[in-house]
């Protein structure tokens, strides 16, 4: 017997369409009006859905915006987003850890400098600092998986003898990426490939055997 509680394919498609409309609206509005003026009401109006539809899926506008950011940058939630999911990703491994790290850092610089993402990422950074629930969501779905990818690449270099055997990989990740994010968040200077290359070269200078 068919399970009558299972939603029909049409309902599922409409639900996914509404979900993506909400996320797209949140992402666009955050860039247009800023996070302070972003509201559930505004998102609902732009997406063409009711407020209760949004509250049924997300507890706050910060959570909506975080999902929107994931959809446009990693392909999550759902299929057909901006790229591969965090779990499916991997840092390049050509056997040259310095070159590979520079490739990743240059891509990070390009993303942080992209005007399509800048305002949204700054809004999320501020909200994460104030919202413990959103911070936990960010850690679970993005920060920890990304940190593991970085550590996996450094561990491969360690096993190949390119990095010190007793290197603390968590500290190594912080040394490489934290200065980049601090410079971007605090607007302390131009964020360039040259700066990222200098970070890699300087950090690796203390990490090699």
For each residue, the residues with C-beta under 8 A, 3 or more apart:
1:
2: 6
3: 6
4:
5:
6: 2 3
7: 11 12 15
8: 11 12
9: 12 13
10: 13 14
11: 7 8 14 15
12: 7 8 9 15 16
13: 9 10 16 17
14: 10 11 17 18
15: 7 11 12 18 19
16: 12 13 19 20 78
17: 13 14 20 21
18: 14 15 21 22 47 49 53
19: 15 16 22 23 57 77 78
20: 16 17 23 24 71 78
21: 17 18 24 25 47 48 49
22: 18 19 25 26 43 44 47 49 53 54 57 64
23: 19 20 26 27 64 67 68 71 72
24: 20 21 27 28 47 68 71
25: 21 22 28 29 42 43 44 46 47
26: 22 23 29 30 38 43 61 64 65 67 68
27: 23 24 30 31 65 68 69 71 72 120
28: 24 25 31 32 46
29: 25 26 32 33 38 42 43 46
30: 26 27 33 34 35 38 65 68 119 120 123
31: 27 28 116 119 120
32: 28 29
33: 29 30 37 38 42
34: 30 37 38 119 123
35: 30 38 65 119 122 123 126 127
36:
37: 33 34 42
38: 26 29 30 33 34 35 42 43 61 65 123
39: 42 43 61
40: 43 44 51 54 55 61 64
41: 44 45 51
42: 25 29 33 37 38 39 45 46
43: 22 25 26 29 38 39 40 46 47 54 61 64
44: 22 25 40 41 47 49 50 51 53 54
45: 41 42 48
46: 25 28 29 42 43
47: 18 21 22 24 25 43 44 54
48: 21 45
49: 18 21 22 44 53 54
50: 44 53 54
51: 40 41 44 54 55
52: 55 56
53: 18 22 44 49 50 56 57
54: 22 40 43 44 47 49 50 51 57 58 64
55: 40 51 52 58 59
56: 52 53
57: 19 22 53 54
58: 54 55 61 63 64 67
59: 55 63 133
60: 63 64 131 133 134
61: 26 38 39 40 43 58 64 65
62: 65 66 124 127 128 131 134
63: 58 59 60 66 67 133 134 137
64: 22 23 26 40 43 54 58 60 61 67 68
65: 26 27 30 35 38 61 62 68 69 120 123 124 127
66: 62 63 69 70 124 134 137 138 141
67: 23 26 58 63 64 70 71 76 77
68: 23 24 26 27 30 64 65 71 72 120
69: 27 65 66 72 73 117 120 121 124
70: 66 67 73 74 75 76 77 81 141 142
71: 20 23 24 27 67 68 74 75 76 77 78 81 82
72: 23 27 68 69 81 82 116 117
73: 69 70 81 82 83 111 117
74: 70 71 81 82 83 84 85 86 89 142
75: 70 71 79 80 81 82 83 84 85
76: 67 70 71 81 85 86 141
77: 19 67 70 71 81
78: 16 19 20 71 81
79: 75
80: 75
81: 70 71 72 73 74 75 76 77 78
82: 71 72 73 74 75
83: 73 74 75
84: 74 75 88 89
85: 74 75 76 88 89
86: 74 76 89 141 142 145 146 149
87: 145
88: 84 85
89: 74 84 85 86 149
90: 93 149 152 153
91: 100 104 149 150 152 153
92: 100 103 104 153
93: 90 100 153 156
94: 99 100
95: 160
96: 99 100
97: 100 101 153 154 156 157 160 162 163 204
98: 101 102 200 201 204
99: 94 96 102 103
100: 91 92 93 94 96 97 103 104 153
101: 97 98 104 105 153 176 200 204
102: 98 99 105 106 196 197 200
103: 92 99 100 106 107
104: 91 92 100 101 107 108 150
105: 101 102 108 109 176 177 180 196 197 199 200
106: 102 103 109 110 193 196 197
107: 103 104 110 111
108: 104 105 111 112 177 180 196
109: 105 106 112 113 180 191 192 193 195 196
110: 106 107 113 114
111: 73 107 108 114 117
112: 108 109 117 118 121 180 181 184 191
113: 109 110 118 191
114: 110 111 117 118
115: 118 119
116: 31 72
117: 69 72 73 111 112 114 120 121
118: 112 113 114 115 121 122
119: 30 31 34 35 115 122 123
120: 27 30 31 65 68 69 117 123 124
121: 69 112 117 118 124 125
122: 35 118 119 125 126 185
123: 30 34 35 38 65 119 120 126 127
124: 62 65 66 69 120 121 127 128 138
125: 121 122 128 129 185
126: 35 122 123 129 130
127: 35 62 65 123 124 130 131 134
128: 62 124 125 131 134 135 138
129: 125 126 135
130: 126 127
131: 60 62 127 128 134 135
132: 135 136
133: 59 60 63 136 137
134: 60 62 63 66 127 128 131 137 138
135: 128 129 131 132 138 139
136: 132 133 139 140
137: 63 66 133 134 140 141
138: 66 124 128 134 135 141 142 143
139: 135 136 142 143 144
140: 136 137 144
141: 66 70 76 86 137 138 145
142: 70 74 86 138 139 145 146
143: 138 139 146 147
144: 139 140 147 148
145: 86 87 141 142 148 149
146: 86 142 143 149 150
147: 143 144 150 151 170 173
148: 144 145 151 152
149: 86 89 90 91 145 146 152 153
150: 91 104 146 147 153 154 173 176 177
151: 147 148 154 155 169 170 172 173
152: 90 91 148 149 155 156
153: 90 91 92 93 97 100 101 149 150 156 157
154: 97 150 151 157 158 163 167 169 172 173
155: 151 152 158 159 169
156: 93 97 152 153 159 160
157: 97 153 154 160 162 163
158: 154 155 161 162 163 164 165 167 169
159: 155 156
160: 95 97 156 157
161: 158 209
162: 97 157 158 208 209
163: 97 154 157 158 167 172 204 207 208 209
164: 158 167 207 208 209
165: 158 209
166:
167: 154 158 163 164 171 172 207
168: 171 172
169: 151 154 155 158 172 173
170: 147 151 173 174
171: 167 168 174 175
172: 151 154 163 167 168 169 175 176 203 207
173: 147 150 151 154 169 170 176 177
174: 170 171 177 178
175: 171 172 178 179 203 206 207
176: 101 105 150 172 173 180 199 200 203
177: 105 108 150 173 174 180 181
178: 174 175 181 182
179: 175 182 183 199
180: 105 108 109 112 176 177 183 184 191 195 196 199
181: 112 177 178 184 185
182: 178 179 185 186 188
183: 179 180 186 187 188 189 191 195
184: 112 180 181 187 191
185: 122 125 181 182
186: 182 183
187: 183 184
188: 182 183
189: 183 195
190: 195
191: 109 112 113 180 183 184 195 196
192: 109 195 196
193: 106 109 196 197
194: 197 198
195: 109 180 183 189 190 191 192 198 199
196: 102 105 106 108 109 180 191 192 193 199 200
197: 102 105 106 193 194 200 201
198: 194 195 201 202
199: 105 176 179 180 195 196 202 203
200: 98 101 102 105 176 196 197 203 204
201: 98 197 198 204 205
202: 198 199 205 206
203: 172 175 176 199 200 206 207
204: 97 98 101 163 200 201 207 208
205: 201 202 208
206: 175 202 203
207: 163 164 167 172 175 203 204
208: 162 163 164 204 205
209: 161 162 163 164 165
